[in-house]
């Protein structure tokens, strides 16, 4: 369980296109090559400590001729940002993916003091 010590809680959210490979004939669409895509996300302002981040697919455009396989995560979460990660495998062909996210955590308060 993550416990938030401060009285200031920040919530930031977004909806980002991770890739679009259909028009360009990219590797996710052709089904060969790299089967992972990362998109860095930077917060508008830093959290005091790394926040809790939840991700979800908001758009996935998949080829119907193969099994649909997807693994999505928020990775490398820091006070200033994280990576959206989409992975697939085997013969799955993905035209494009958009992911939504929400980060919740403690933020600095102007009344906070640092003694040292």
FENKARA-V789008 format. One record per run of one state. SS is the DSSP state (@ for helix, = for strand, . for the rest). FROM is the first residue (numbers start at 1). LEN is the number of residues. Records with the same first field share a line. If there is no record, write none. Layout:
# FENKARA-V789008
SS->FROM-LEN + FROM-LEN
This chain:
# FENKARA-V789008
.->1-8 + 21-6 + 31-5 + 43-9 + 63-8 + 76-5 + 88-6 + 107-10
=->9-12 + 36-7 + 52-11 + 71-5 + 81-7 + 94-13
@->27-4
